[in-house]
């Protein structure tokens, strides 16, 4: 639980630093609400970052996240790169 709280705090601080005040739901009740998007021609480091983000979010939320090469029309996207 401490890990989730620290992640939440980190996200809140990051948002406040940018003066943004909005909520981004990436998972709810064990179901993903977002897609990770990385370009098909992205460098290896960006593809690795997308894989790491996918793994981390799955560990934290218990939801499964897809990695796509194109931005879906009506879904929250986590853009990498």
N, CA, C and O atoms as CSV, one atom per row, in Angstrom:
chain,resi,resn,atom,element,x,y,z
A,1,UNK,N,N,0.819,-1.195,0.000
A,1,UNK,CA,C,0.000,0.000,0.000
A,1,UNK,C,C,0.863,1.259,0.000
A,1,UNK,O,O,0.487,2.267,-0.599
A,2,UNK,N,N,2.021,1.209,0.669
A,2,UNK,CA,C,2.900,2.375,0.679
A,2,UNK,C,C,3.364,2.721,-0.727
A,2,UNK,O,O,3.489,3.893,-1.082
A,3,UNK,N,N,3.621,1.677,-1.531
A,3,UNK,CA,C,4.098,1.907,-2.885
A,3,UNK,C,C,3.048,2.636,-3.714
A,3,UNK,O,O,3.372,3.568,-4.450
A,4,UNK,N,N,1.786,2.213,-3.596
A,4,UNK,CA,C,0.721,2.862,-4.348
A,4,UNK,C,C,0.560,4.297,-3.886
A,4,UNK,O,O,0.370,5.190,-4.712
A,5,UNK,N,N,0.631,4.538,-2.587
A,5,UNK,CA,C,0.515,5.894,-2.069
A,5,UNK,C,C,1.640,6.775,-2.573
A,5,UNK,O,O,1.410,7.937,-2.908
A,6,UNK,N,N,2.864,6.240,-2.635
A,6,UNK,CA,C,3.978,7.048,-3.117
A,6,UNK,C,C,3.840,7.326,-4.608
A,6,UNK,O,O,4.227,8.396,-5.078
A,7,UNK,N,N,3.293,6.375,-5.353
A,7,UNK,CA,C,3.070,6.590,-6.782
A,7,UNK,C,C,2.011,7.669,-6.970
A,7,UNK,O,O,2.163,8.560,-7.805
A,8,UNK,N,N,0.946,7.584,-6.194
A,8,UNK,CA,C,-0.111,8.591,-6.273
A,8,UNK,C,C,0.443,9.964,-5.936
A,8,UNK,O,O,0.148,10.939,-6.628
A,9,UNK,N,N,1.234,10.051,-4.890
A,9,UNK,CA,C,1.828,11.320,-4.491
A,9,UNK,C,C,2.740,11.852,-5.588
A,9,UNK,O,O,2.725,13.047,-5.883
A,10,UNK,N,N,3.521,10.984,-6.183
A,10,UNK,CA,C,4.413,11.409,-7.258
A,10,UNK,C,C,3.622,11.972,-8.428
A,10,UNK,O,O,3.981,13.011,-8.982
A,11,UNK,N,N,2.540,11.287,-8.807
A,11,UNK,CA,C,1.712,11.776,-9.907
A,11,UNK,C,C,1.059,13.112,-9.563
A,11,UNK,O,O,0.991,14.009,-10.403
A,12,UNK,N,N,0.585,13.239,-8.344
A,12,UNK,CA,C,-0.042,14.497,-7.920
A,12,UNK,C,C,0.964,15.633,-7.963
A,12,UNK,O,O,0.659,16.718,-8.459
A,13,UNK,N,N,2.164,15.389,-7.446
A,13,UNK,CA,C,3.190,16.430,-7.460
A,13,UNK,C,C,3.588,16.800,-8.887
A,13,UNK,O,O,3.809,17.973,-9.191
A,14,UNK,N,N,3.678,15.808,-9.748
A,14,UNK,CA,C,4.019,16.091,-11.147
A,14,UNK,C,C,2.944,16.945,-11.805
A,14,UNK,O,O,3.249,17.868,-12.560
A,15,UNK,N,N,1.701,16.637,-11.517
A,15,UNK,CA,C,0.608,17.416,-12.089
A,15,UNK,C,C,0.579,18.829,-11.528
A,15,UNK,O,O,0.353,19.788,-12.265
A,16,UNK,N,N,0.805,18.960,-10.242
A,16,UNK,CA,C,0.800,20.284,-9.624
A,16,UNK,C,C,1.956,21.125,-10.122
A,16,UNK,O,O,1.822,22.337,-10.296
A,17,UNK,N,N,3.077,20.491,-10.350
A,17,UNK,CA,C,4.236,21.223,-10.843
A,17,UNK,C,C,3.908,21.885,-12.178
A,17,UNK,O,O,4.322,23.016,-12.433
A,18,UNK,N,N,3.177,21.194,-13.013
A,18,UNK,CA,C,2.774,21.724,-14.306
A,18,UNK,C,C,1.502,22.558,-14.222
A,18,UNK,O,O,0.986,23.000,-15.249
A,19,UNK,N,N,1.001,22.775,-13.034
A,19,UNK,CA,C,-0.211,23.551,-12.769
A,19,UNK,C,C,-1.449,22.940,-13.411
A,19,UNK,O,O,-2.443,23.630,-13.633
A,20,UNK,N,N,-1.389,21.667,-13.705
A,20,UNK,CA,C,-2.548,20.982,-14.270
A,20,UNK,C,C,-3.416,20.447,-13.135
A,20,UNK,O,O,-2.908,19.949,-12.130
A,21,UNK,N,N,-4.703,20.555,-13.307
A,21,UNK,CA,C,-5.616,20.029,-12.295
A,21,UNK,C,C,-6.666,19.162,-12.978
A,21,UNK,O,O,-7.780,19.610,-13.250
A,22,UNK,N,N,-6.300,17.938,-13.244
A,22,UNK,CA,C,-7.224,16.999,-13.840
A,22,UNK,C,C,-6.884,15.604,-13.334
A,22,UNK,O,O,-5.799,15.365,-12.803
A,23,UNK,N,N,-7.814,14.708,-13.504
A,23,UNK,CA,C,-7.591,13.322,-13.095
A,23,UNK,C,C,-7.492,12.454,-14.339
A,23,UNK,O,O,-8.197,12.673,-15.324
A,24,UNK,N,N,-6.624,11.484,-14.278
A,24,UNK,CA,C,-6.448,10.555,-15.383
A,24,UNK,C,C,-6.605,9.157,-14.817
A,24,UNK,O,O,-5.754,8.690,-14.059
A,25,UNK,N,N,-7.679,8.494,-15.177
A,25,UNK,CA,C,-7.932,7.140,-14.698
A,25,UNK,C,C,-7.336,6.164,-15.694
A,25,UNK,O,O,-7.752,6.114,-16.851
A,26,UNK,N,N,-6.356,5.382,-15.238
A,26,UNK,CA,C,-5.721,4.407,-16.128
A,26,UNK,C,C,-6.231,2.998,-15.872
A,26,UNK,O,O,-6.033,2.103,-16.693
A,27,UNK,N,N,-6.889,2.801,-14.730
A,27,UNK,CA,C,-7.490,1.498,-14.423
A,27,UNK,C,C,-8.619,1.694,-13.430
A,27,UNK,O,O,-8.602,2.614,-12.612
A,28,UNK,N,N,-9.597,0.812,-13.520
A,28,UNK,CA,C,-10.725,0.853,-12.584
A,28,UNK,C,C,-11.242,-0.568,-12.412
A,28,UNK,O,O,-11.563,-1.252,-13.384
A,29,UNK,N,N,-11.316,-0.994,-11.167
A,29,UNK,CA,C,-11.807,-2.332,-10.829
A,29,UNK,C,C,-11.059,-3.432,-11.582
A,29,UNK,O,O,-11.664,-4.392,-12.060
A,30,UNK,N,N,-9.744,-3.280,-11.679
A,30,UNK,CA,C,-8.921,-4.301,-12.311
A,30,UNK,C,C,-8.952,-4.317,-13.829
A,30,UNK,O,O,-8.397,-5.224,-14.448
A,31,UNK,N,N,-9.591,-3.329,-14.435
A,31,UNK,CA,C,-9.668,-3.241,-15.899
A,31,UNK,C,C,-8.913,-1.996,-16.356
A,31,UNK,O,O,-9.062,-0.922,-15.773
A,32,UNK,N,N,-8.108,-2.148,-17.395
A,32,UNK,CA,C,-7.376,-0.998,-17.911
A,32,UNK,C,C,-8.322,-0.028,-18.602
A,32,UNK,O,O,-9.287,-0.434,-19.250
A,33,UNK,N,N,-8.036,1.228,-18.456
A,33,UNK,CA,C,-8.814,2.290,-19.087
A,33,UNK,C,C,-7.934,3.111,-20.024
A,33,UNK,O,O,-8.324,4.194,-20.458
A,34,UNK,N,N,-6.750,2.596,-20.332
A,34,UNK,CA,C,-5.808,3.321,-21.175
A,34,UNK,C,C,-5.021,2.348,-22.037
A,34,UNK,O,O,-4.911,1.160,-21.735
A,35,UNK,N,N,-4.480,2.889,-23.118
A,35,UNK,CA,C,-3.627,2.134,-24.029
A,35,UNK,C,C,-2.279,2.843,-24.076
A,35,UNK,O,O,-2.216,4.071,-24.127
A,36,UNK,N,N,-1.215,2.069,-24.058
A,36,UNK,CA,C,0.131,2.616,-24.198
A,36,UNK,C,C,0.416,2.702,-25.693
A,36,UNK,O,O,0.259,1.716,-26.413
A,37,UNK,N,N,0.833,3.871,-26.161
A,37,UNK,CA,C,1.079,4.067,-27.587
A,37,UNK,C,C,2.536,4.440,-27.811
A,37,UNK,O,O,3.055,5.373,-27.198
A,38,UNK,N,N,3.188,3.697,-28.700
A,38,UNK,CA,C,4.564,3.979,-29.107
A,38,UNK,C,C,4.643,3.765,-30.619
A,38,UNK,O,O,4.070,2.809,-31.141
A,39,UNK,N,N,5.335,4.633,-31.308
A,39,UNK,CA,C,5.429,4.545,-32.766
A,39,UNK,C,C,6.083,3.239,-33.196
A,39,UNK,O,O,6.980,2.727,-32.526
A,40,UNK,N,N,5.619,2.711,-34.323
A,40,UNK,CA,C,6.183,1.448,-34.812
A,40,UNK,C,C,7.651,1.598,-35.194
A,40,UNK,O,O,8.409,0.630,-35.137
A,41,UNK,N,N,8.054,2.801,-35.582
A,41,UNK,CA,C,9.452,3.037,-35.947
A,41,UNK,C,C,10.240,3.715,-34.819
A,41,UNK,O,O,11.289,4.314,-35.054
A,42,UNK,N,N,9.720,3.610,-33.599
A,42,UNK,CA,C,10.384,4.220,-32.444
A,42,UNK,C,C,11.721,3.533,-32.175
A,42,UNK,O,O,11.893,2.351,-32.472
A,43,UNK,N,N,12.664,4.288,-31.610
A,43,UNK,CA,C,13.939,3.678,-31.234
A,43,UNK,C,C,13.725,2.590,-30.182
A,43,UNK,O,O,12.706,2.567,-29.492
A,44,UNK,N,N,14.686,1.704,-30.073
A,44,UNK,CA,C,14.600,0.587,-29.130
A,44,UNK,C,C,14.364,1.063,-27.700
A,44,UNK,O,O,13.636,0.419,-26.945
A,45,UNK,N,N,14.967,2.176,-27.326
A,45,UNK,CA,C,14.807,2.688,-25.960
A,45,UNK,C,C,13.352,3.059,-25.666
A,45,UNK,O,O,12.866,2.834,-24.558
A,46,UNK,N,N,12.664,3.621,-26.642
A,46,UNK,CA,C,11.265,3.998,-26.443
A,46,UNK,C,C,10.371,2.760,-26.370
A,46,UNK,O,O,9.427,2.718,-25.581
A,47,UNK,N,N,10.665,1.765,-27.185
A,47,UNK,CA,C,9.894,0.517,-27.130
A,47,UNK,C,C,10.119,-0.183,-25.785
A,47,UNK,O,O,9.194,-0.754,-25.207
A,48,UNK,N,N,11.353,-0.128,-25.304
A,48,UNK,CA,C,11.662,-0.700,-23.991
A,48,UNK,C,C,10.906,0.062,-22.900
A,48,UNK,O,O,10.374,-0.547,-21.971
A,49,UNK,N,N,10.859,1.377,-23.011
A,49,UNK,CA,C,10.134,2.196,-22.030
A,49,UNK,C,C,8.647,1.838,-22.021
A,49,UNK,O,O,8.029,1.787,-20.958
A,50,UNK,N,N,8.076,1.593,-23.188
A,50,UNK,CA,C,6.660,1.202,-23.271
A,50,UNK,C,C,6.439,-0.149,-22.595
A,50,UNK,O,O,5.454,-0.339,-21.881
A,51,UNK,N,N,7.364,-1.086,-22.824
A,51,UNK,CA,C,7.264,-2.406,-22.178
A,51,UNK,C,C,7.368,-2.280,-20.666
A,51,UNK,O,O,6.624,-2.931,-19.933
A,52,UNK,N,N,8.284,-1.450,-20.200
A,52,UNK,CA,C,8.456,-1.241,-18.763
A,52,UNK,C,C,7.222,-0.591,-18.145
A,52,UNK,O,O,6.787,-0.981,-17.062
A,53,UNK,N,N,6.660,0.400,-18.834
A,53,UNK,CA,C,5.445,1.056,-18.349
A,53,UNK,C,C,4.307,0.055,-18.267
A,53,UNK,O,O,3.554,0.048,-17.293
A,54,UNK,N,N,4.174,-0.786,-19.276
A,54,UNK,CA,C,3.141,-1.819,-19.283
A,54,UNK,C,C,3.303,-2.744,-18.082
A,54,UNK,O,O,2.335,-3.024,-17.376
A,55,UNK,N,N,4.501,-3.210,-17.854
A,55,UNK,CA,C,4.773,-4.120,-16.738
A,55,UNK,C,C,4.489,-3.450,-15.393
A,55,UNK,O,O,3.867,-4.043,-14.512
A,56,UNK,N,N,4.948,-2.223,-15.252
A,56,UNK,CA,C,4.755,-1.490,-13.998
A,56,UNK,C,C,3.272,-1.270,-13.718
A,56,UNK,O,O,2.810,-1.513,-12.604
A,57,UNK,N,N,2.527,-0.814,-14.718
A,57,UNK,CA,C,1.101,-0.556,-14.510
A,57,UNK,C,C,0.341,-1.836,-14.194
A,57,UNK,O,O,-0.586,-1.825,-13.384
A,58,UNK,N,N,0.725,-2.934,-14.825
A,58,UNK,CA,C,0.074,-4.210,-14.538
A,58,UNK,C,C,0.335,-4.633,-13.097
A,58,UNK,O,O,-0.559,-5.153,-12.430
A,59,UNK,N,N,1.556,-4.413,-12.615
A,59,UNK,CA,C,1.887,-4.769,-11.235
A,59,UNK,C,C,1.111,-3.906,-10.247
A,59,UNK,O,O,0.634,-4.403,-9.226
A,60,UNK,N,N,0.985,-2.628,-10.545
A,60,UNK,CA,C,0.349,-1.690,-9.616
A,60,UNK,C,C,-1.167,-1.821,-9.613
A,60,UNK,O,O,-1.791,-1.764,-8.553
A,61,UNK,N,N,-1.771,-1.997,-10.796
A,61,UNK,CA,C,-3.232,-1.973,-10.891
A,61,UNK,C,C,-3.869,-3.349,-11.024
A,61,UNK,O,O,-5.052,-3.514,-10.729
A,62,UNK,N,N,-3.093,-4.344,-11.467
A,62,UNK,CA,C,-3.649,-5.662,-11.709
A,62,UNK,C,C,-4.355,-5.779,-13.053
A,62,UNK,O,O,-4.869,-6.845,-13.393
A,63,UNK,N,N,-4.385,-4.700,-13.815
A,63,UNK,CA,C,-5.035,-4.692,-15.125
A,63,UNK,C,C,-4.010,-5.001,-16.218
A,63,UNK,O,O,-2.808,-4.820,-16.023
A,64,UNK,N,N,-4.499,-5.467,-17.363
A,64,UNK,CA,C,-3.628,-5.730,-18.500
A,64,UNK,C,C,-3.705,-4.544,-19.472
A,64,UNK,O,O,-4.789,-4.071,-19.816
A,65,UNK,N,N,-2.535,-4.083,-19.900
A,65,UNK,CA,C,-2.455,-2.926,-20.788
A,65,UNK,C,C,-1.928,-3.339,-22.147
A,65,UNK,O,O,-0.962,-4.095,-22.247
A,66,UNK,N,N,-2.571,-2.836,-23.195
A,66,UNK,CA,C,-2.132,-3.098,-24.558
A,66,UNK,C,C,-1.117,-2.030,-24.965
A,66,UNK,O,O,-1.176,-0.885,-24.516
A,67,UNK,N,N,-0.189,-2.438,-25.827
A,67,UNK,CA,C,0.723,-1.486,-26.446
A,67,UNK,C,C,0.320,-1.412,-27.917
A,67,UNK,O,O,0.278,-2.425,-28.615
A,68,UNK,N,N,0.027,-0.196,-28.374
A,68,UNK,CA,C,-0.407,0.014,-29.754
A,68,UNK,C,C,0.584,0.911,-30.483
A,68,UNK,O,O,1.354,1.646,-29.865
A,69,UNK,N,N,0.548,0.836,-31.809
A,69,UNK,CA,C,1.408,1.688,-32.630
A,69,UNK,C,C,0.664,2.902,-33.166
A,69,UNK,O,O,1.275,3.816,-33.718
A,70,UNK,N,N,-0.661,2.912,-33.003
A,70,UNK,CA,C,-1.469,4.050,-33.419
A,70,UNK,C,C,-2.406,4.432,-32.295
A,70,UNK,O,O,-2.862,3.580,-31.532
A,71,UNK,N,N,-2.683,5.695,-32.200
A,71,UNK,CA,C,-3.550,6.216,-31.152
A,71,UNK,C,C,-5.004,5.846,-31.433
A,71,UNK,O,O,-5.547,6.209,-32.476
A,72,UNK,N,N,-5.643,5.116,-30.494
A,72,UNK,CA,C,-7.068,4.804,-30.654
A,72,UNK,C,C,-7.900,6.092,-30.612
A,72,UNK,O,O,-7.507,7.077,-29.987
A,73,UNK,N,N,-9.038,6.066,-31.278
A,73,UNK,CA,C,-9.863,7.267,-31.391
A,73,UNK,C,C,-10.468,7.682,-30.062
A,73,UNK,O,O,-10.365,8.849,-29.682
A,74,UNK,N,N,-11.094,6.764,-29.349
A,74,UNK,CA,C,-11.819,7.158,-28.143
A,74,UNK,C,C,-11.341,6.383,-26.922
A,74,UNK,O,O,-12.132,5.705,-26.267
A,75,UNK,N,N,-10.076,6.478,-26.620
A,75,UNK,CA,C,-9.550,5.825,-25.433
A,75,UNK,C,C,-8.396,6.653,-24.886
A,75,UNK,O,O,-7.656,7.286,-25.639
A,76,UNK,N,N,-8.255,6.640,-23.573
A,76,UNK,CA,C,-7.142,7.335,-22.954
A,76,UNK,C,C,-5.847,6.706,-23.433
A,76,UNK,O,O,-5.705,5.484,-23.449
A,77,UNK,N,N,-4.905,7.553,-23.823
A,77,UNK,CA,C,-3.620,7.057,-24.334
A,77,UNK,C,C,-2.477,7.531,-23.456
A,77,UNK,O,O,-2.459,8.672,-22.997
A,78,UNK,N,N,-1.537,6.650,-23.234
A,78,UNK,CA,C,-0.296,6.982,-22.555
A,78,UNK,C,C,0.785,6.936,-23.633
A,78,UNK,O,O,1.239,5.865,-24.035
A,79,UNK,N,N,1.185,8.121,-24.091
A,79,UNK,CA,C,2.115,8.213,-25.210
A,79,UNK,C,C,3.550,8.094,-24.726
A,79,UNK,O,O,3.951,8.748,-23.764
A,80,UNK,N,N,4.312,7.257,-25.402
A,80,UNK,CA,C,5.718,7.065,-25.071
A,80,UNK,C,C,6.541,7.517,-26.273
A,80,UNK,O,O,6.329,7.061,-27.397
A,81,UNK,N,N,7.487,8.422,-26.014
A,81,UNK,CA,C,8.376,8.869,-27.090
A,81,UNK,C,C,8.137,10.255,-27.547
A,81,UNK,O,O,8.826,10.736,-28.447
